[in-house]
Amino acid sequence: MKMLHEERIVHPMTQLPLQGTGLAGWLYASRCALPSAWAQRAVDDIVAKSVPRNAALDVTGALLFTGARFVQFLEGPAESIVAIRQNILADRRHHDIVTFLSGGRAERVFSNWSLAYAGPSLFVADKVENLFHTGIRHTAEIIDLLEQFVIISEANKP
């Protein structure tokens, strides 16, 4: 698959193993290239297709969408993460892709969710924007933000 976008990497652990069944993770953020009028419908479609695909690939994770930016953490077999990463890097809906974490994982963070997503999140938009401007290297903070958002959003569902 042809890569359309360059990836900026801000964390020193950047190489995913290309083979094997070890657990791997990828945390990235990107700018949504879709017009805002279409973005939410497109994201809903992405989530609807990603949940069964991720389950089939034994991938779990979480997605945050602010209306302008994506932040996503994926974890699973290295081959699955590499394949999804290549697809996202070639996806015209993503621009300014920044990798914050990429590599082996000891355990899953989002083991209960093929793709946790609770709809658009404007209340964390400022934090997400800061990722792009400060090059935050504290990946645990980003993963915590995703985890807290998902837990709170799931608890507030009817």
C-alpha positions as CSV (number, residue, x, y, z in Angstrom):
1,M,0.0,0.0,0.0
2,K,1.4,3.4,-1.0
3,M,2.1,5.8,1.8
4,L,0.6,9.2,1.2
5,H,1.6,11.0,4.3
6,E,4.8,11.4,6.1
7,E,4.8,10.4,9.8
8,R,6.4,12.6,12.4
9,I,7.7,10.5,15.4
10,V,8.2,12.2,18.8
11,H,9.0,9.2,21.0
12,P,12.3,7.3,20.9
13,M,10.7,3.8,20.8
14,T,9.5,3.9,17.2
15,Q,9.9,0.5,15.6
16,L,7.2,-2.1,15.6
17,P,8.4,-5.6,15.1
18,L,7.4,-6.6,11.6
19,Q,6.8,-10.2,12.4
20,G,5.8,-12.3,15.3
21,T,2.9,-12.5,17.6
22,G,4.2,-10.4,20.4
23,L,1.9,-7.6,21.7
24,A,2.5,-4.3,20.1
25,G,1.0,-0.8,20.5
26,W,0.8,2.3,18.4
27,L,-0.3,5.7,19.7
28,Y,-0.7,8.5,17.2
29,A,-2.6,11.7,16.5
30,S,-3.5,13.3,13.2
31,R,-5.4,16.1,11.7
32,C,-8.7,15.3,10.1
33,A,-8.6,16.2,6.4
34,L,-12.4,16.0,5.9
35,P,-14.6,19.0,5.7
36,S,-16.2,19.5,9.1
37,A,-19.7,19.0,7.7
38,W,-18.8,15.4,6.7
39,A,-16.3,14.5,9.4
40,Q,-18.6,13.1,12.1
41,R,-20.5,10.9,9.7
42,A,-17.2,9.6,8.3
43,V,-15.8,8.9,11.8
44,D,-19.0,7.0,12.7
45,D,-18.5,4.9,9.5
46,I,-14.8,4.3,10.3
47,V,-15.8,3.1,13.8
48,A,-18.6,0.8,12.5
49,K,-16.1,-0.9,10.1
50,S,-13.2,-0.9,12.5
51,V,-14.9,-2.7,15.4
52,P,-15.4,-6.0,13.6
53,R,-12.1,-5.7,11.7
54,N,-10.2,-5.1,15.0
55,A,-11.9,-8.0,16.7
56,A,-11.0,-10.3,13.8
57,L,-7.4,-9.1,14.0
58,D,-7.3,-9.4,17.8
59,V,-6.7,-5.6,18.1
60,T,-8.1,-3.5,20.9
61,G,-7.8,0.2,21.5
62,A,-9.5,3.6,21.8
63,L,-10.2,6.5,19.5
64,L,-10.8,10.1,20.4
65,F,-12.1,12.6,17.8
66,T,-12.3,16.3,18.5
67,G,-13.9,17.4,15.3
68,A,-10.5,18.4,13.9
69,R,-8.1,15.9,15.3
70,F,-7.9,12.1,15.9
71,V,-6.0,10.5,18.7
72,Q,-5.9,6.7,18.7
73,F,-4.2,4.0,20.6
74,L,-4.2,0.5,19.1
75,E,-2.7,-2.7,20.7
76,G,-2.6,-6.2,19.4
77,P,-0.4,-8.6,17.5
78,A,2.5,-6.8,15.8
79,E,1.5,-7.9,12.3
80,S,-2.0,-6.5,12.8
81,I,-0.8,-3.2,14.2
82,V,1.7,-2.8,11.3
83,A,-1.1,-3.5,8.7
84,I,-3.5,-1.0,10.4
85,R,-0.7,1.6,10.7
86,Q,0.1,1.3,6.9
87,N,-3.6,1.7,6.1
88,I,-3.9,4.9,8.3
89,L,-0.7,6.3,6.8
90,A,-2.2,5.9,3.3
91,D,-5.6,7.2,4.3
92,R,-6.4,10.6,2.8
93,R,-8.6,11.4,5.8
94,H,-5.5,11.7,8.0
95,H,-2.9,14.5,7.7
96,D,-0.1,15.6,10.0
97,I,0.3,12.1,11.5
98,V,2.4,12.1,14.7
99,T,3.5,8.9,16.4
100,F,3.9,9.2,20.2
101,L,4.4,5.5,20.9
102,S,5.2,2.5,18.7
103,G,6.6,-0.8,20.0
104,G,6.2,-3.8,22.2
105,R,3.7,-3.8,25.0
106,A,3.7,-5.9,28.2
107,E,-0.1,-5.9,28.5
108,R,-3.3,-4.4,27.0
109,V,-4.8,-1.2,28.3
110,F,-8.1,-1.4,26.4
111,S,-8.7,-5.2,26.5
112,N,-12.4,-4.8,26.7
113,W,-12.9,-2.7,23.6
114,S,-12.2,-3.6,19.9
115,L,-12.3,0.1,19.4
116,A,-13.6,2.2,22.3
117,Y,-15.2,5.4,20.9
118,A,-17.8,7.6,22.6
119,G,-18.5,10.2,20.0
120,P,-16.9,13.6,19.4
121,S,-15.1,15.1,22.3
122,L,-14.8,18.9,22.3
123,F,-13.9,19.1,26.0
124,V,-10.4,17.5,25.4
125,A,-9.8,19.4,22.2
126,D,-7.3,21.8,23.9
127,K,-5.3,18.9,25.3
128,V,-5.2,17.2,21.9
129,E,-4.1,20.5,20.2
130,N,-1.3,20.8,22.8
131,L,0.0,17.4,21.6
132,F,0.8,18.9,18.2
133,H,2.4,22.1,19.5
134,T,4.4,20.8,22.4
135,G,5.4,17.3,21.2
136,I,4.5,15.8,24.5
137,R,6.6,12.8,25.2
138,H,4.6,11.6,28.2
139,T,2.7,8.9,26.4
140,A,1.2,7.6,29.7
141,E,-0.7,10.9,30.0
142,I,-2.1,10.5,26.6
143,I,-3.2,6.9,27.2
144,D,-4.6,7.9,30.6
145,L,-6.6,10.7,28.8
146,L,-8.1,8.1,26.4
147,E,-8.8,5.7,29.1
148,Q,-10.5,8.2,31.4
149,F,-12.6,9.6,28.5
150,V,-13.8,6.1,27.5
151,I,-14.6,5.1,31.0
152,I,-16.6,8.3,31.7
153,S,-18.3,8.2,28.4
154,E,-19.3,4.5,28.8
155,A,-20.6,5.2,32.3
156,N,-22.8,8.1,31.0
157,K,-24.4,6.0,28.2
158,P,-28.1,5.3,28.8
